[in-house]
Amino acid sequence: MREDVGEVTTSLHRPTTDSSRSKPVGYDSFEWQQPTPSNGVPRSAWTRQHRRLSRWHRPYTFALVVLDLLSVIGASYIASLLEKSRAGFTTRSWGFLEGTELFTFFAYVALPLGWLLLLWTNGTYDRRYLGLGSEEFKRVVRASVTVVACVSLLAFATKADLSRGTVATASLTALVFILLSRVSARQVLHFARRRTGHGAHRMVLVGTLPEALEVYTAVTRSPAAGLIPVAIHITDGYAAARGIETPVPVYAGRDVLSLVREVGADTIAVCGSASAEPGELRRLAWQLEGTGVDLVVAPQLTDIAGPRVHIRPIEGLPLLHVEEPTLSGPGWLVKNLMDRVAAGLGLLMISPILAFIAIGIRLSDPGPVFFRQTRVGHDGRTFRVWKFRTMYVDAEERKATLEELNESDGMLFKMKHDPRIFAFGQKLRATSLDELPQLINVLKGEMSLVGPRPLPADDGDYLGDVRRRLLVRPGITGLWQVSGRSDLSWDEAVRLDLYYVDNWSLTYDLSILWRTIFVVLKRKGAY
């Protein structure tokens, strides 16, 4: 039995200097104090428990099943009503005379149950994909395509007189209903996680203190992810945590399983190098069988998204292969085309709004309507950005007297209550309408709809990590804008911009554009 050193620090407090507890402890991070059965197996594979300590997904999955079932039934009903309205009161929907028992069974029993079966086989109820990310929705779409294929194959095999219009209407309507219901359910889950902590995983982080703190920072950036670290178990001894403030209690030399039970956790996260010890991670997984505790591994691959990481097993050794960022190819061409088309159509559609804003600026303060400033773009090329002027004409001269009041720690000058901004300009900034003329830059190919924010050309030499932002064109909106905007620190803004560059995809662009709508409506961080 190894020495139990116990808790070495508490939340946001420095550790005590008790000499009896300050001695570094030799520690085997994956040792469990459990009696080993004579056969070397913790329990029979047929009789061991399969219940997990984290049970939020059970009622959540049940709710999804009910919502999916109602969505398909509702879609069948709507499709039959539309078919009836087109063909008269008596019609043949789904190839059966409507109103018959066979029609009712197929439309409201067989099809919904078959749809649920295909949703289940496609993993749409898998707890790994619920609550976060786009994988759940991709699998829903895949299952819906499979449904249409199966119905078409059955109709061909049985030579049924199938109504193509009814099939198309029901399929598309059901897909829309299912996606909308799952988006709504996810929003409810995120709200519960942010406000009450329900539906979340309580984690114990195992590893060296720097690695554990890095994982802590990563998982707590998004409360909606539902990962709440409650303790850190360090593998490099108590001395490593001496004098360091930590957000959660730190332990060393403890039996990890008993610590998990003590702090009420349901998940162990093995951080960084702690997962590299030969055989230990495998034995840890064995020891956790039947305990209800989940095991996750956080490798030293920060800010790299899943699509770039692939597992390639070689002789039983799982190798994580990291692909290069995809900044060219068909997807990139589609992005460029989408930018130009959207910018051109956007300028035409919002031209009356642009004219109204221009009049408001001229009435608020005499001077030019637009503000032009040199910014750094793709590959370091400079261009002049278009923006509606929101400050008085002498704003640049007055900036020198306000430098000491700068509330930003980065390259941009930011003040929540900048006296250089006139009243109408403040409204434009709060609603982000001052950014609309940047559609001109997008149309010219100098900017994109989505990308890192363009920075002034005279505020830095863009060395080191910051220069990597120049691999893509700057955007009107981006990950920085939808994650806090001006409320973020400079380091956090750069991290988000680099994450976007390293993990770009067309789907990611569309999701950022969608999130931008709600961020603009909330007016958070706009000043």
C-alpha positions as a Python dict, from the first residue, in 0.01 Angstrom:
ca = {
    (1, 'M'): (0, 0, 0),
    (2, 'R'): (145, 335, -105),
    (3, 'E'): (150, 643, 112),
    (4, 'D'): (-169, 849, 95),
    (5, 'V'): (-64, 1211, 71),
    (6, 'G'): (-416, 1343, 36),
    (7, 'E'): (-531, 1679, -91),
    (8, 'V'): (-248, 1920, -148),
    (9, 'T'): (-435, 2233, -247),
    (10, 'T'): (-789, 2363, -260),
    (11, 'S'): (-972, 2568, -517),
    (12, 'L'): (-795, 2897, -582),
    (13, 'H'): (-582, 2860, -268),
    (14, 'R'): (-215, 2791, -233),
    (15, 'P'): (-122, 2453, -88),
    (16, 'T'): (-33, 2423, 274),
    (17, 'T'): (331, 2391, 376),
    (18, 'D'): (284, 2110, 621),
    (19, 'S'): (626, 1945, 628),
    (20, 'S'): (472, 1606, 682),
    (21, 'R'): (301, 1634, 345),
    (22, 'S'): (558, 1814, 138),
    (23, 'K'): (775, 1515, 59),
    (24, 'P'): (758, 1410, -308),
    (25, 'V'): (593, 1076, -349),
    (26, 'G'): (691, 802, -586),
    (27, 'Y'): (369, 728, -766),
    (28, 'D'): (224, 477, -1003),
    (29, 'S'): (-60, 673, -1160),
    (30, 'F'): (-273, 373, -1248),
    (31, 'E'): (-248, 164, -935),
    (32, 'W'): (-581, 44, -796),
    (33, 'Q'): (-630, -86, -445),
    (34, 'Q'): (-863, -372, -533),
    (35, 'P'): (-828, -739, -457),
    (36, 'T'): (-749, -931, -773),
    (37, 'P'): (-966, -1238, -831),
    (38, 'S'): (-791, -1568, -862),
    (39, 'N'): (-871, -1597, -1230),
    (40, 'G'): (-730, -1250, -1299),
    (41, 'V'): (-1063, -1117, -1432),
    (42, 'P'): (-1257, -864, -1219),
    (43, 'R'): (-1592, -1027, -1298),
    (44, 'S'): (-1761, -1237, -1560),
    (45, 'A'): (-1806, -1063, -1890),
    (46, 'W'): (-2166, -1190, -1888),
    (47, 'T'): (-2260, -1070, -1541),
    (48, 'R'): (-2064, -745, -1492),
    (49, 'Q'): (-2253, -421, -1462),
    (50, 'H'): (-2303, -207, -1770),
    (51, 'R'): (-2459, 89, -1593),
    (52, 'R'): (-2255, 406, -1604),
    (53, 'L'): (-2234, 657, -1325),
    (54, 'S'): (-2327, 932, -1570),
    (55, 'R'): (-2690, 873, -1660),
    (56, 'W'): (-2794, 1203, -1821),
    (57, 'H'): (-2793, 1045, -2166),
    (58, 'R'): (-3064, 792, -2078),
    (59, 'P'): (-3357, 1035, -2035),
    (60, 'Y'): (-3206, 1252, -2308),
    (61, 'T'): (-3198, 959, -2551),
    (62, 'F'): (-3553, 862, -2456),
    (63, 'A'): (-3666, 1218, -2531),
    (64, 'L'): (-3490, 1202, -2870),
    (65, 'V'): (-3664, 874, -2954),
    (66, 'V'): (-4004, 1026, -2874),
    (67, 'L'): (-3927, 1341, -3074),
    (68, 'D'): (-3803, 1139, -3373),
    (69, 'L'): (-4111, 918, -3364),
    (70, 'L'): (-4345, 1218, -3352),
    (71, 'S'): (-4149, 1387, -3631),
    (72, 'V'): (-4192, 1093, -3869),
    (73, 'I'): (-4559, 1047, -3783),
    (74, 'G'): (-4617, 1419, -3833),
    (75, 'A'): (-4434, 1411, -4165),
    (76, 'S'): (-4649, 1119, -4287),
    (77, 'Y'): (-4965, 1304, -4187),
    (78, 'I'): (-4859, 1624, -4364),
    (79, 'A'): (-4758, 1433, -4678),
    (80, 'S'): (-5095, 1257, -4693),
    (81, 'L'): (-5280, 1588, -4646),
    (82, 'L'): (-5085, 1751, -4928),
    (83, 'E'): (-5146, 1453, -5155),
    (84, 'K'): (-5516, 1466, -5069),
    (85, 'S'): (-5538, 1838, -5145),
    (86, 'R'): (-5378, 1784, -5487),
    (87, 'A'): (-5578, 1478, -5595),
    (88, 'G'): (-5909, 1520, -5417),
    (89, 'F'): (-6054, 1363, -5106),
    (90, 'T'): (-5982, 1004, -5207),
    (91, 'T'): (-5623, 942, -5309),
    (92, 'R'): (-5355, 679, -5312),
    (93, 'S'): (-5077, 780, -5076),
    (94, 'W'): (-4775, 555, -5031),
    (95, 'G'): (-4926, 327, -5295),
    (96, 'F'): (-5225, 237, -5077),
    (97, 'L'): (-5579, 370, -5079),
    (98, 'E'): (-5583, 627, -4800),
    (99, 'G'): (-5809, 541, -4510),
    (100, 'T'): (-5749, 168, -4531),
    (101, 'E'): (-5592, -32, -4249),
    (102, 'L'): (-5291, -114, -4468),
    (103, 'F'): (-5225, 256, -4532),
    (104, 'T'): (-5255, 338, -4162),
    (105, 'F'): (-5018, 58, -4066),
    (106, 'F'): (-4756, 156, -4324),
    (107, 'A'): (-4772, 536, -4275),
    (108, 'Y'): (-4803, 553, -3897),
    (109, 'V'): (-4646, 228, -3772),
    (110, 'A'): (-4408, 60, -4017),
    (111, 'L'): (-4241, 375, -4153),
    (112, 'P'): (-4184, 546, -3813),
    (113, 'L'): (-4047, 227, -3656),
    (114, 'G'): (-3829, 158, -3958),
    (115, 'W'): (-3699, 515, -3944),
    (116, 'L'): (-3613, 476, -3574),
    (117, 'L'): (-3435, 149, -3647),
    (118, 'L'): (-3219, 311, -3914),
    (119, 'L'): (-3149, 611, -3689),
    (120, 'W'): (-3032, 369, -3421),
    (121, 'T'): (-2816, 160, -3654),
    (122, 'N'): (-2654, 479, -3785),
    (123, 'G'): (-2549, 574, -3432),
    (124, 'T'): (-2767, 882, -3390),
    (125, 'Y'): (-2839, 778, -3029),
    (126, 'D'): (-2476, 704, -2948),
    (127, 'R'): (-2381, 900, -2636),
    (128, 'R'): (-2046, 994, -2794),
    (129, 'Y'): (-2219, 1213, -3052),
    (130, 'L'): (-2501, 1362, -2845),
    (131, 'G'): (-2492, 1719, -2724),
    (132, 'L'): (-2196, 1856, -2919),
    (133, 'G'): (-2052, 1872, -3269),
    (134, 'S'): (-2201, 1805, -3610),
    (135, 'E'): (-2155, 1427, -3621),
    (136, 'E'): (-2502, 1364, -3478),
    (137, 'F'): (-2668, 1564, -3757),
    (138, 'K'): (-2454, 1402, -4026),
    (139, 'R'): (-2572, 1062, -3907),
    (140, 'V'): (-2935, 1177, -3909),
    (141, 'V'): (-2901, 1285, -4273),
    (142, 'R'): (-2730, 956, -4358),
    (143, 'A'): (-3010, 759, -4195),
    (144, 'S'): (-3273, 961, -4383),
    (145, 'V'): (-3106, 888, -4716),
    (146, 'T'): (-3102, 519, -4621),
    (147, 'V'): (-3475, 533, -4547),
    (148, 'V'): (-3551, 671, -4892),
    (149, 'A'): (-3329, 407, -5051),
    (150, 'C'): (-3498, 127, -4856),
    (151, 'V'): (-3850, 248, -4942),
    (152, 'S'): (-3757, 277, -5311),
    (153, 'L'): (-3602, -71, -5310),
    (154, 'L'): (-3910, -224, -5145),
    (155, 'A'): (-4139, -50, -5392),
    (156, 'F'): (-3933, -183, -5683),
    (157, 'A'): (-3921, -536, -5539),
    (158, 'T'): (-4296, -551, -5471),
    (159, 'K'): (-4391, -348, -5782),
    (160, 'A'): (-4598, -120, -5561),
    (161, 'D'): (-4763, 186, -5715),
    (162, 'L'): (-4572, 427, -5495),
    (163, 'S'): (-4651, 798, -5496),
    (164, 'R'): (-4316, 969, -5557),
    (165, 'G'): (-4450, 1305, -5443),
    (166, 'T'): (-4570, 1160, -5115),
    (167, 'V'): (-4239, 984, -5052),
    (168, 'A'): (-4037, 1298, -5127),
    (169, 'T'): (-4260, 1521, -4913),
    (170, 'A'): (-4264, 1282, -4618),
    (171, 'S'): (-3888, 1220, -4634),
    (172, 'L'): (-3786, 1587, -4651),
    (173, 'T'): (-4044, 1692, -4392),
    (174, 'A'): (-3936, 1418, -4152),
    (175, 'L'): (-3570, 1511, -4195),
    (176, 'V'): (-3641, 1878, -4124),
    (177, 'F'): (-3857, 1792, -3823),
    (178, 'I'): (-3595, 1554, -3680),
    (179, 'L'): (-3313, 1804, -3723),
    (180, 'L'): (-3514, 2088, -3570),
    (181, 'S'): (-3624, 1875, -3274),
    (182, 'R'): (-3264, 1765, -3210),
    (183, 'V'): (-3137, 2121, -3230),
    (184, 'S'): (-3403, 2223, -2978),
    (185, 'A'): (-3319, 1931, -2750),
    (186, 'R'): (-2950, 2021, -2768),
    (187, 'Q'): (-3025, 2382, -2673),
    (188, 'V'): (-3219, 2261, -2368),
    (189, 'L'): (-2928, 2035, -2273),
    (190, 'H'): (-2677, 2319, -2311),
    (191, 'F'): (-2895, 2548, -2101),
    (192, 'A'): (-2914, 2286, -1827),
    (193, 'R'): (-2537, 2236, -1836),
    (194, 'R'): (-2460, 2608, -1819),
    (195, 'R'): (-2714, 2702, -1553),
    (196, 'T'): (-2750, 2398, -1330),
    (197, 'G'): (-2466, 2160, -1416),
    (198, 'H'): (-2714, 1881, -1491),
    (199, 'G'): (-2634, 1656, -1786),
    (200, 'A'): (-2259, 1703, -1738),
    (201, 'H'): (-1965, 1473, -1667),
    (202, 'R'): (-1761, 1526, -1350),
    (203, 'M'): (-1398, 1458, -1437),
    (204, 'V'): (-1081, 1374, -1248),
    (205, 'L'): (-775, 1480, -1448),
    (206, 'V'): (-474, 1248, -1419),
    (207, 'G'): (-129, 1359, -1533),
    (208, 'T'): (140, 1615, -1459),
    (209, 'L'): (14, 1945, -1326),
    (210, 'P'): (89, 2152, -1643),
    (211, 'E'): (-80, 1892, -1864),
    (212, 'A'): (-383, 1869, -1637),
    (213, 'L'): (-419, 2248, -1621),
    (214, 'E'): (-400, 2270, -2000),
    (215, 'V'): (-678, 2014, -2034),
    (216, 'Y'): (-876, 2197, -1765),
    (217, 'T'): (-853, 2522, -1963),
    (218, 'A'): (-958, 2350, -2285),
    (219, 'V'): (-1265, 2167, -2151),
    (220, 'T'): (-1395, 2462, -1948),
    (221, 'R'): (-1392, 2703, -2243),
    (222, 'S'): (-1729, 2561, -2349),
    (223, 'P'): (-1972, 2488, -2061),
    (224, 'A'): (-2210, 2343, -2321),
    (225, 'A'): (-1969, 2053, -2370),
    (226, 'G'): (-2071, 1922, -2028),
    (227, 'L'): (-1722, 1842, -1893),
    (228, 'I'): (-1662, 1965, -1538),
    (229, 'P'): (-1318, 1891, -1386),
    (230, 'V'): (-1359, 1849, -1011),
    (231, 'A'): (-1009, 1731, -913),
    (232, 'I'): (-656, 1686, -1043),
    (233, 'H'): (-448, 1381, -958),
    (234, 'I'): (-86, 1462, -1035),
    (235, 'T'): (158, 1189, -1135),
    (236, 'D'): (478, 1381, -1059),
    (237, 'G'): (440, 1408, -682),
    (238, 'Y'): (314, 1671, -441),
    (239, 'A'): (621, 1895, -477),
    (240, 'A'): (516, 1980, -835),
    (241, 'A'): (205, 2160, -703),
    (242, 'R'): (372, 2347, -419),
    (243, 'G'): (301, 2721, -434),
    (244, 'I'): (80, 2697, -745),
    (245, 'E'): (-279, 2818, -738),
    (246, 'T'): (-520, 2577, -902),
    (247, 'P'): (-891, 2608, -988),
    (248, 'V'): (-976, 2265, -840),
    (249, 'P'): (-828, 2056, -559),
    (250, 'V'): (-503, 1873, -639),
    (251, 'Y'): (-418, 1526, -503),
    (252, 'A'): (-112, 1304, -520),
    (253, 'G'): (-37, 946, -423),
    (254, 'R'): (-404, 856, -391),
    (255, 'D'): (-588, 551, -514),
    (256, 'V'): (-753, 706, -819),
    (257, 'L'): (-1069, 497, -811),
    (258, 'S'): (-1137, 579, -446),
    (259, 'L'): (-1066, 946, -527),
    (260, 'V'): (-1321, 934, -806),
    (261, 'R'): (-1581, 802, -566),
    (262, 'E'): (-1484, 1054, -299),
    (263, 'V'): (-1530, 1360, -524),
    (264, 'G'): (-1841, 1220, -693),
    (265, 'A'): (-1686, 1197, -1040),
    (266, 'D'): (-1790, 970, -1324),
    (267, 'T'): (-1502, 1021, -1568),
    (268, 'I'): (-1124, 988, -1559),
    (269, 'A'): (-930, 1196, -1812),
    (270, 'V'): (-573, 1080, -1867),
    (271, 'C'): (-372, 1381, -1980),
    (272, 'G'): (-71, 1400, -2208),
    (273, 'S'): (232, 1194, -2113),
    (274, 'A'): (42, 1001, -1847),
    (275, 'S'): (-115, 801, -2131),
    (276, 'A'): (222, 712, -2283),
    (277, 'E'): (343, 466, -2018),
    (278, 'P'): (355, 122, -2184),
    (279, 'G'): (68, -104, -2081),
    (280, 'E'): (-62, 124, -1806),
    (281, 'L'): (-349, 272, -2003),
    (282, 'R'): (-465, -73, -2107),
    (283, 'R'): (-455, -198, -1750),
    (284, 'L'): (-642, 111, -1637),
    (285, 'A'): (-920, 36, -1887),
    (286, 'W'): (-936, -321, -1756),
    (287, 'Q'): (-965, -205, -1398),
    (288, 'L'): (-1249, 33, -1485),
    (289, 'E'): (-1465, -242, -1636),
    (290, 'G'): (-1787, -269, -1441),
    (291, 'T'): (-1718, 35, -1221),
    (292, 'G'): (-1941, 272, -1419),
    (293, 'V'): (-1651, 517, -1461),
    (294, 'D'): (-1579, 649, -1811),
    (295, 'L'): (-1223, 674, -1939),
    (296, 'V'): (-1107, 944, -2181),
    (297, 'V'): (-759, 1022, -2306),
    (298, 'A'): (-644, 1377, -2380),
    (299, 'P'): (-333, 1348, -2601),
    (300, 'Q'): (-94, 1638, -2648),
    (301, 'L'): (-275, 1763, -2958),
    (302, 'T'): (-431, 2090, -2852),
    (303, 'D'): (-658, 2286, -3085),
    (304, 'I'): (-663, 2016, -3354),
    (305, 'A'): (-1012, 1912, -3457),
    (306, 'G'): (-1131, 1556, -3511),
    (307, 'P'): (-1138, 1552, -3895),
    (308, 'R'): (-760, 1606, -3902),
    (309, 'V'): (-688, 1325, -3656),
    (310, 'H'): (-709, 962, -3765),
    (311, 'I'): (-625, 646, -3572),
    (312, 'R'): (-406, 402, -3765),
    (313, 'P'): (-350, 80, -3569),
    (314, 'I'): (-23, -96, -3649),
    (315, 'E'): (37, -432, -3477),
    (316, 'G'): (-192, -333, -3192),
    (317, 'L'): (-34, 14, -3153),
    (318, 'P'): (-292, 290, -3218),
    (319, 'L'): (-109, 575, -3394),
    (320, 'L'): (-272, 917, -3412),
    (321, 'H'): (-205, 1052, -3759),
    (322, 'V'): (-247, 1431, -3791),
    (323, 'E'): (-330, 1551, -4141),
    (324, 'E'): (-224, 1887, -4280),
    (325, 'P'): (-485, 2167, -4285),
    (326, 'T'): (-692, 2166, -4604),
    (327, 'L'): (-646, 2516, -4747),
    (328, 'S'): (-692, 2427, -5114),
    (329, 'G'): (-893, 2197, -5334),
    (330, 'P'): (-1261, 2180, -5435),
    (331, 'G'): (-1389, 2295, -5096),
    (332, 'W'): (-1171, 2604, -5109),
    (333, 'L'): (-1296, 2685, -5461),
    (334, 'V'): (-1656, 2650, -5342),
    (335, 'K'): (-1578, 2887, -5053),
    (336, 'N'): (-1439, 3149, -5293),
    (337, 'L'): (-1736, 3115, -5526),
    (338, 'M'): (-1980, 3136, -5236),
    (339, 'D'): (-1805, 3450, -5107),
    (340, 'R'): (-1827, 3634, -5439),
    (341, 'V'): (-2189, 3534, -5512),
    (342, 'A'): (-2311, 3611, -5160),
    (343, 'A'): (-2128, 3946, -5153),
    (344, 'G'): (-2269, 4054, -5489),
    (345, 'L'): (-2627, 3953, -5406),
    (346, 'G'): (-2592, 4097, -5057),
    (347, 'L'): (-2484, 4438, -5181),
    (348, 'L'): (-2781, 4451, -5419),
    (349, 'M'): (-3033, 4345, -5156),
    (350, 'I'): (-2914, 4574, -4877),
    (351, 'S'): (-2845, 4881, -5092),
    (352, 'P'): (-3143, 5072, -4941),
    (353, 'I'): (-3007, 4999, -4592),
    (354, 'L'): (-2662, 5120, -4695),
    (355, 'A'): (-2812, 5443, -4830),
    (356, 'F'): (-3006, 5501, -4507),
    (357, 'I'): (-2693, 5446, -4296),
    (358, 'A'): (-2493, 5684, -4517),
    (359, 'I'): (-2752, 5957, -4465),
    (360, 'G'): (-2750, 5897, -4088),
    (361, 'I'): (-2370, 5931, -4073),
    (362, 'R'): (-2370, 6260, -4271),
    (363, 'L'): (-2638, 6402, -4042),
    (364, 'S'): (-2450, 6291, -3728),
    (365, 'D'): (-2108, 6432, -3820),
    (366, 'P'): (-1990, 6613, -4134),
    (367, 'G'): (-1726, 6420, -4318),
    (368, 'P'): (-1682, 6107, -4528),
    (369, 'V'): (-1934, 5826, -4501),
    (370, 'F'): (-1675, 5551, -4522),
    (371, 'F'): (-1364, 5485, -4317),
    (372, 'R'): (-1075, 5337, -4511),
    (373, 'Q'): (-778, 5182, -4331),
    (374, 'T'): (-490, 4968, -4452),
    (375, 'R'): (-511, 4612, -4324),
    (376, 'V'): (-302, 4299, -4377),
    (377, 'G'): (-462, 4023, -4581),
    (378, 'H'): (-383, 3686, -4736),
    (379, 'D'): (-8, 3609, -4756),
    (380, 'G'): (75, 3946, -4603),
    (381, 'R'): (-70, 4152, -4888),
    (382, 'T'): (-218, 4481, -4774),
    (383, 'F'): (-553, 4624, -4877),
    (384, 'R'): (-783, 4904, -4769),
    (385, 'V'): (-1084, 4784, -4575),
    (386, 'W'): (-1427, 4944, -4623),
    (387, 'K'): (-1628, 5036, -4313),
    (388, 'F'): (-1892, 5289, -4227),
    (389, 'R'): (-1739, 5574, -4029),
    (390, 'T'): (-1853, 5562, -3665),
    (391, 'M'): (-1609, 5815, -3515),
    (392, 'Y'): (-1561, 6187, -3542),
    (393, 'V'): (-1330, 6301, -3820),
    (394, 'D'): (-1052, 6388, -3573),
    (395, 'A'): (-1056, 6043, -3411),
    (396, 'E'): (-703, 5952, -3518),
    (397, 'E'): (-560, 6275, -3372),
    (398, 'R'): (-741, 6216, -3041),
    (399, 'K'): (-623, 5854, -3018),
    (400, 'A'): (-282, 5954, -2878),
    (401, 'T'): (-446, 6113, -2574),
    (402, 'L'): (-644, 5794, -2500),
    (403, 'E'): (-369, 5533, -2532),
    (404, 'E'): (-346, 5482, -2156),
    (405, 'L'): (-719, 5402, -2146),
    (406, 'N'): (-687, 5117, -2397),
    (407, 'E'): (-882, 4815, -2269),
    (408, 'S'): (-734, 4572, -2522),
    (409, 'D'): (-413, 4379, -2460),
    (410, 'G'): (-346, 4320, -2828),
    (411, 'M'): (-291, 4499, -3155),
    (412, 'L'): (-626, 4680, -3166),
    (413, 'F'): (-728, 4984, -2961),
    (414, 'K'): (-1053, 4915, -2776),
    (415, 'M'): (-1263, 5111, -2526),
    (416, 'K'): (-1615, 5024, -2415),
    (417, 'H'): (-1702, 5394, -2391),
    (418, 'D'): (-1484, 5557, -2654),
    (419, 'P'): (-1554, 5935, -2659),
    (420, 'R'): (-1453, 5949, -3025),
    (421, 'I'): (-1763, 5756, -3134),
    (422, 'F'): (-2073, 5964, -3211),
    (423, 'A'): (-2420, 5844, -3106),
    (424, 'F'): (-2532, 5703, -3442),
    (425, 'G'): (-2195, 5535, -3481),
    (426, 'Q'): (-2241, 5363, -3145),
    (427, 'K'): (-2566, 5212, -3271),
    (428, 'L'): (-2394, 5094, -3587),
    (429, 'R'): (-2122, 4923, -3384),
    (430, 'A'): (-2368, 4760, -3145),
    (431, 'T'): (-2554, 4603, -3439),
    (432, 'S'): (-2237, 4543, -3648),
    (433, 'L'): (-2394, 4735, -3938),
    (434, 'D'): (-2072, 4933, -3976),
    (435, 'E'): (-1912, 4615, -4116),
    (436, 'L'): (-2153, 4580, -4410),
    (437, 'P'): (-1937, 4773, -4663),
    (438, 'Q'): (-1674, 4502, -4623),
    (439, 'L'): (-1886, 4306, -4872),
    (440, 'I'): (-1703, 4522, -5127),
    (441, 'N'): (-1373, 4373, -5008),
    (442, 'V'): (-1524, 4025, -5032),
    (443, 'L'): (-1644, 4092, -5387),
    (444, 'K'): (-1293, 4208, -5482),
    (445, 'G'): (-1139, 3893, -5334),
    (446, 'E'): (-952, 4079, -5058),
    (447, 'M'): (-1164, 3931, -4780),
    (448, 'S'): (-1395, 3636, -4716),
    (449, 'L'): (-1730, 3606, -4543),
    (450, 'V'): (-1563, 3393, -4273),
    (451, 'G'): (-1204, 3415, -4156),
    (452, 'P'): (-972, 3576, -3901),
    (453, 'R'): (-1033, 3945, -3838),
    (454, 'P'): (-816, 4180, -4051),
    (455, 'L'): (-556, 4363, -3843),
    (456, 'P'): (-402, 4706, -3911),
    (457, 'A'): (-80, 4702, -4110),
    (458, 'D'): (107, 4937, -3878),
    (459, 'D'): (48, 4760, -3546),
    (460, 'G'): (290, 4468, -3565),
    (461, 'D'): (526, 4267, -3778),
    (462, 'Y'): (317, 3946, -3758),
    (463, 'L'): (599, 3725, -3642),
    (464, 'G'): (559, 3390, -3470),
    (465, 'D'): (217, 3232, -3430),
    (466, 'V'): (29, 3548, -3533),
    (467, 'R'): (167, 3529, -3886),
    (468, 'R'): (-9, 3196, -3941),
    (469, 'R'): (-337, 3389, -3957),
    (470, 'L'): (-225, 3518, -4297),
    (471, 'L'): (-259, 3173, -4457),
    (472, 'V'): (-625, 3255, -4527),
    (473, 'R'): (-811, 3567, -4627),
    (474, 'P'): (-951, 3774, -4338),
    (475, 'G'): (-1325, 3759, -4287),
    (476, 'I'): (-1620, 3980, -4201),
    (477, 'T'): (-1708, 3731, -3931),
    (478, 'G'): (-1513, 3447, -3777),
    (479, 'L'): (-1461, 3222, -3480),
    (480, 'W'): (-1333, 3517, -3276),
    (481, 'Q'): (-1650, 3719, -3347),
    (482, 'V'): (-1890, 3440, -3245),
    (483, 'S'): (-1693, 3351, -2930),
    (484, 'G'): (-1692, 3681, -2743),
    (485, 'R'): (-1560, 3948, -2981),
    (486, 'S'): (-1403, 4241, -2799),
    (487, 'D'): (-1457, 4079, -2458),
    (488, 'L'): (-1181, 3826, -2535),
    (489, 'S'): (-816, 3875, -2455),
    (490, 'W'): (-565, 3910, -2737),
    (491, 'D'): (-415, 3566, -2670),
    (492, 'E'): (-759, 3404, -2677),
    (493, 'A'): (-849, 3584, -3001),
    (494, 'V'): (-526, 3467, -3165),
    (495, 'R'): (-586, 3111, -3043),
    (496, 'L'): (-934, 3108, -3198),
    (497, 'D'): (-806, 3251, -3527),
    (498, 'L'): (-532, 2988, -3544),
    (499, 'Y'): (-782, 2714, -3460),
    (500, 'Y'): (-993, 2828, -3755),
    (501, 'V'): (-692, 2823, -3989),
    (502, 'D'): (-585, 2475, -3876),
    (503, 'N'): (-931, 2320, -3888),
    (504, 'W'): (-1107, 2500, -4171),
    (505, 'S'): (-1391, 2331, -4355),
    (506, 'L'): (-1687, 2450, -4558),
    (507, 'T'): (-1925, 2310, -4298),
    (508, 'Y'): (-1737, 2503, -4029),
    (509, 'D'): (-1785, 2825, -4229),
    (510, 'L'): (-2159, 2765, -4254),
    (511, 'S'): (-2186, 2698, -3881),
    (512, 'I'): (-1999, 3022, -3801),
    (513, 'L'): (-2229, 3218, -4033),
    (514, 'W'): (-2529, 3066, -3855),
    (515, 'R'): (-2389, 3151, -3511),
    (516, 'T'): (-2312, 3506, -3626),
    (517, 'I'): (-2683, 3580, -3660),
    (518, 'F'): (-2748, 3516, -3291),
    (519, 'V'): (-2430, 3693, -3178),
    (520, 'V'): (-2531, 4008, -3368),
    (521, 'L'): (-2881, 3996, -3221),
    (522, 'K'): (-2741, 3963, -2867),
    (523, 'R'): (-2493, 4249, -2930),
    (524, 'K'): (-2244, 4083, -2697),
    (525, 'G'): (-1889, 4220, -2709),
    (526, 'A'): (-1971, 4482, -2974),
    (527, 'Y'): (-1811, 4817, -2898),
}
